Amino acid sequence: MPITHEIFVDLPGRSYNVSVGVDILTDLGRIVASTTGSAGRVVVITDSNVGAIYADTVRGRLSDASGLCDVIEFPAGEEYKNLATYGDVMDRILALETPIDRRSVVVALGGGVVGDLGGFVAATALRGLPFINVPTTLLADVDAAVGGKTGLNAQAGKNLIGAFHQPSAVIIDAAVLETLPADELGNGLAECVKHGVIRDWALLDFIEDNAAKITSCQADTLAELIGRNVAIKAAVVSADERESGERAHLNFGHTIGHAIETAAGYGLLSHGQAVALGMVAAFHIAESRSLIDSSVVERVRKILAELSLPVQFDDLPNSPSDVRDPKCLRRVMSHDKKALGGVVRFVLPTAPGSVAIFDDVTDDQIEAAVAVLG
């Protein structure tokens, strides 16, 4: 099947296309060559899980197109998205027998961790190399792969080290999701629900109507789901590349969600699980401030539960005591990169498909929202 969706991310001097389709990975070499216009060598950055499945195929496709392709692999897992892994990957790239130069292209092949780390390597190697993102999870497809955010986790919090470095292209093949575990699919669906809440309420109808096809990884349905979500993300990023205003709406569910993820310890909870809980908490705060009707809150909770996403701490297989402690979560939130002068900013729903930013959420409201999670 050919490319089914071509979404343009419109940025001054840094615009690019996101190509979505089924089985388009087989055409990766041609797409990369036509996008970069470079005869330089290609370095693929991937993790041990994705590399075991796709590295040989991708190396072959890219070698046919560019003539020289190396694969750099690092251990899979959020806990490896750190400075130590970055340093190891960078040292290995700089030690390649045929040195990289500024015509070299970095291809990130994997989920959000690979895209974040690979993108940061591309942003900093030789002060910046062309970067192509080839996401292989639904979470990366609809969220991390588009927008140019790259980064690493620090002990103080998630994604506190990083840079904006827009890709030259994003290539999304829905067929690769057939190998995705069910819980990983759910992680991406949390971001799909988020997009529906902040911009397109009808997207929630699509998810409900096609839940069986989505959860069974029917490729054409997933391509449609991905295309609709990428269009939302691209529109927001095009309007606000550096998160000075509208782009902050994409942080809905992430303020408490990131705090839960950090307090639990990287790798114990998935990003999607944490964001789902963060959305439930944000909805509770919005309802307590009379911003949103309780019927809307219940509908979103129901959708999350139908997608096997948690709506309370007891739904989690691992729930350390720190994630249930609002004071601990509040301390983590104060280090969030979106906080200004120690004031935590919240994105809260104000109507179906609409949100706004608030910087006056009280500690009592945060504590009550965490209590709702159990």
C-alpha positions in Angstrom: 0.0 0.0 0.0 1.4 3.5 -0.8 1.7 6.4 1.5 -1.8 7.2 2.8 -1.2 10.5 4.6 1.4 13.2 3.9 1.3 15.8 6.7 3.3 19.0 6.3 5.0 20.6 9.4 5.3 24.2 8.4 8.2 25.9 10.1 10.3 28.8 8.8 13.4 27.2 7.2 12.8 23.9 8.9 9.6 22.5 7.3 9.3 18.8 6.7 6.9 16.1 5.7 5.5 13.3 7.8 4.8 10.3 5.6 2.3 7.7 6.9 1.5 4.5 5.2 1.6 0.7 5.2 4.7 -1.2 4.3 6.5 2.0 3.3 9.6 0.9 5.2 10.6 -1.1 2.1 11.1 2.2 0.3 13.1 3.8 3.2 16.3 4.2 1.2 14.7 6.1 -1.6 12.8 8.4 0.8 15.9 9.1 2.8 18.0 9.9 -0.3 15.3 12.1 -1.8 14.7 14.0 1.4 18.3 14.7 2.4 19.7 15.2 -1.1 23.0 13.9 0.3 25.4 11.2 -0.8 26.9 11.1 2.7 26.9 8.2 5.0 24.0 7.1 7.2 24.2 6.2 10.9 21.2 4.4 12.3 20.6 4.7 16.0 18.3 2.0 17.5 17.8 0.0 20.7 18.3 -3.7 21.3 14.6 -4.6 20.9 14.0 -2.9 17.6 17.4 -3.6 16.3 16.8 -7.4 16.7 13.8 -7.1 14.4 14.5 -4.4 11.8 18.2 -3.4 11.9 19.3 -5.8 9.1 16.4 -4.8 6.8 16.9 -1.1 7.4 20.7 -1.3 6.9 20.2 -3.1 3.6 17.7 -0.5 2.3 19.9 2.4 3.3 23.1 0.8 2.1 21.5 0.4 -1.3 20.7 4.1 -1.4 23.7 5.7 0.2 26.5 3.1 0.0 27.6 3.3 3.6 25.4 2.6 6.6 26.3 1.8 10.2 24.0 0.8 13.0 24.6 1.9 16.6 22.5 0.0 19.2 22.0 0.7 22.9 20.0 -1.2 25.5 16.2 -0.8 25.4 14.3 1.0 28.1 13.5 4.4 29.5 16.1 4.0 32.2 18.8 4.2 29.4 17.7 7.6 28.1 20.4 9.3 30.1 23.8 11.0 29.8 25.7 7.8 30.2 24.0 6.2 27.2 24.3 9.4 25.2 28.0 9.5 25.9 28.5 5.9 24.8 26.6 6.3 21.6 28.4 9.6 20.7 31.8 8.0 21.4 30.9 5.0 19.1 29.8 7.3 16.3 32.8 9.5 16.5 35.1 6.4 16.5 33.6 4.9 13.3 36.3 3.8 10.9 35.0 6.1 8.2 34.5 9.4 10.0 31.2 11.2 9.9 31.0 14.6 8.4 28.3 17.3 8.1 26.8 15.5 5.1 26.1 12.4 7.4 22.5 11.6 8.2 21.3 10.2 11.6 18.3 7.9 11.4 16.5 7.2 14.6 14.8 3.8 14.3 12.6 3.0 17.3 10.2 4.3 19.9 10.2 7.6 21.8 13.4 6.8 23.8 15.3 6.2 20.5 13.9 9.3 18.9 14.7 11.5 21.8 18.2 10.2 22.3 19.0 9.8 18.6 17.6 13.3 17.9 19.8 14.7 20.7 22.9 13.0 19.2 22.0 14.5 15.8 21.6 17.9 17.4 25.0 17.9 19.0 27.3 15.7 16.8 29.5 18.1 14.8 27.1 20.9 16.1 24.2 19.4 14.2 23.5 16.7 11.6 20.4 16.0 9.4 18.0 13.8 11.3 15.3 11.4 10.1 12.9 9.9 12.5 11.5 6.4 11.8 9.3 5.6 14.8 8.2 2.1 15.5 5.7 2.5 18.3 2.3 4.1 18.3 3.4 6.4 21.1 6.3 7.7 19.1 4.2 7.9 15.9 1.6 10.2 17.3 3.7 12.2 19.8 7.5 12.1 20.2 8.4 11.7 16.5 6.9 15.1 15.4 7.9 18.5 16.8 11.7 18.4 17.1 11.9 17.9 20.9 15.0 15.8 21.8 16.2 15.0 25.2 17.5 12.9 28.0 16.3 12.2 31.5 18.1 13.5 34.6 17.9 12.4 38.2 15.8 15.5 39.0 13.2 14.8 36.3 12.2 13.6 32.8 13.6 15.3 29.7 15.4 18.1 31.5 18.4 17.8 29.2 17.8 18.4 25.5 17.4 20.6 22.5 15.0 21.5 19.7 16.2 19.8 16.6 13.6 19.3 13.8 13.9 16.2 11.7 14.4 16.4 7.9 11.5 13.9 7.6 9.4 11.5 9.6 8.6 8.1 8.1 5.8 6.1 9.8 5.0 2.6 8.7 1.8 1.3 10.4 2.7 -2.3 9.5 5.5 -2.4 12.0 3.0 -2.0 14.8 2.0 -5.6 14.2 5.0 -6.6 16.4 4.0 -4.1 19.1 3.0 -5.6 22.5 -0.5 -4.8 23.6 0.6 -2.6 26.6 2.8 -0.6 24.2 -0.1 0.0 21.9 -2.0 1.3 24.9 0.7 3.8 25.6 0.2 5.4 22.3 -3.5 5.4 22.7 -3.2 7.6 25.8 -1.7 10.3 23.6 -4.4 9.8 21.0 -7.0 10.4 23.7 -5.1 13.5 24.8 -5.2 14.9 21.3 -9.0 14.3 21.2 -9.4 16.2 24.5 -7.4 19.2 23.5 -8.3 19.6 19.8 -10.7 17.1 18.2 -13.5 15.6 20.2 -14.6 13.6 17.2 -11.3 11.7 17.4 -12.6 10.0 20.5 -15.6 8.8 18.5 -13.2 7.3 15.9 -11.3 5.5 18.7 -14.4 4.1 20.2 -16.0 3.1 16.9 -12.8 1.3 15.8 -11.5 0.0 19.1 -11.5 -3.6 18.0 -9.6 -2.9 14.7 -7.1 -0.7 16.6 -6.4 -3.1 19.4 -5.9 -5.9 16.8 -3.4 -3.8 15.0 -5.3 -3.6 11.6 -2.8 -1.6 9.6 -5.1 0.5 7.5 -7.1 1.6 10.6 -3.9 2.4 12.5 -2.6 4.4 9.5 -5.8 6.5 9.6 -5.6 6.9 13.4 -1.9 7.9 13.1 -2.6 10.4 10.3 -5.4 12.1 12.2 -3.2 12.4 15.3 -0.1 13.6 13.5 -2.2 16.3 11.7 -3.2 17.7 15.2 0.4 17.6 16.5 1.7 19.2 13.3 -0.8 22.0 13.4 0.1 22.8 17.0 3.9 22.6 16.4 3.6 24.8 13.2 1.8 27.4 15.3 4.2 27.3 18.2 7.5 25.6 17.7 9.2 26.5 20.9 6.3 25.9 23.3 5.8 29.6 24.2 2.0 29.4 24.0 -0.3 27.0 22.2 2.1 24.1 22.1 2.0 23.9 25.8 -1.6 22.5 25.3 0.2 19.2 24.3 1.3 18.9 28.0 -2.3 18.1 29.0 -2.0 15.2 31.5 1.8 15.5 31.6 2.3 17.7 34.7 1.2 15.2 37.3 1.9 12.4 34.8 5.6 13.2 34.5 5.7 13.6 38.3 4.2 10.1 38.8 6.7 8.6 36.3 9.6 10.3 38.0 8.5 9.4 41.5 8.0 5.7 40.5 11.4 5.5 39.0 12.2 5.3 35.3 11.1 2.0 33.7 8.6 1.0 36.4 5.6 2.7 34.8 5.2 3.4 31.1 4.8 6.9 29.9 1.3 6.2 28.6 0.2 4.8 32.0 1.5 7.9 33.8 -0.1 10.3 31.3 -3.5 8.5 31.6 -3.4 9.0 35.3 -2.3 12.6 34.8 -5.3 13.2 32.5 -7.7 11.8 35.1 -6.1 14.0 37.8 -6.3 17.1 35.5 -9.9 16.4 34.7 -10.7 16.2 38.5 -9.0 19.6 39.0 -11.0 21.1 36.1 -14.3 19.7 37.5 -13.5 21.0 41.0 -13.1 24.5 39.4 -16.3 24.1 37.5 -14.5 24.2 34.1 -15.9 21.0 32.8 -19.0 18.9 33.4 -18.8 15.6 35.3 -20.4 13.7 32.3 -17.3 14.7 30.1 -15.0 13.5 32.9 -16.7 10.1 33.1 -16.7 9.6 29.4 -12.9 10.1 29.2 -12.4 7.8 32.2 -14.5 5.2 30.4 -12.6 5.4 27.2 -9.2 5.1 29.0 -10.5 2.0 30.9 -11.7 0.5 27.6 -8.3 0.9 26.2 -6.8 -0.9 29.2 -5.2 2.3 30.5 -5.2 3.0 34.2 -7.6 5.4 35.8 -6.4 4.8 39.4 -3.2 3.6 41.1 -4.7 0.2 41.9 -4.9 -0.5 38.1 -1.1 -0.5 38.0 1.0 -3.7 38.4 3.7 -1.6 40.2 2.6 1.3 42.3 5.4 2.6 44.7 4.2 4.5 47.7 5.9 7.7 46.5 3.4 8.0 43.6 0.5 8.2 46.0 2.2 11.0 48.1 1.0 14.4 46.8 3.8 16.2 48.7 6.4 14.0 46.9 4.7 14.6 43.5 4.5 18.4 44.2 8.3 18.5 44.9 8.9 16.7 41.6 6.6 19.1 39.8 8.5 22.1 41.0 11.5 20.9 39.0 9.4 20.5 35.9 10.9 22.4 32.9 7.5 23.9 32.3 7.4 25.5 35.8 8.0 29.2 36.0 9.7 30.6 39.1 8.6 27.4 40.9 5.0 27.9 39.9 3.5 24.8 38.4 1.5 25.4 35.2 -1.5 23.1 34.4 -3.3 22.5 31.2 -6.9 21.9 32.1 -10.0 21.1 29.9 -12.5 23.9 29.5 -14.8 22.3 27.0 -14.8 19.1 24.8 -11.9 19.6 22.4 -10.6 22.7 24.2 -8.0 23.4 27.0 -6.4 26.4 28.6 -3.3 27.0 30.8 -3.6 27.8 34.5 -0.9 28.8 36.9 -3.1 29.2 40.0 -3.8 25.5 40.8 -3.5 25.2 44.6 -1.7 22.5 46.6 -5.1 21.5 48.0 -6.4 21.0 44.5 -3.4 18.9 43.6 -3.7 16.8 46.7 -7.4 16.2 46.1 -6.7 15.1 42.5 -4.0 12.7 43.6 -6.4 11.3 46.2 -8.9 10.6 43.4 -6.3 8.3 41.9 -6.3 6.3 45.1 
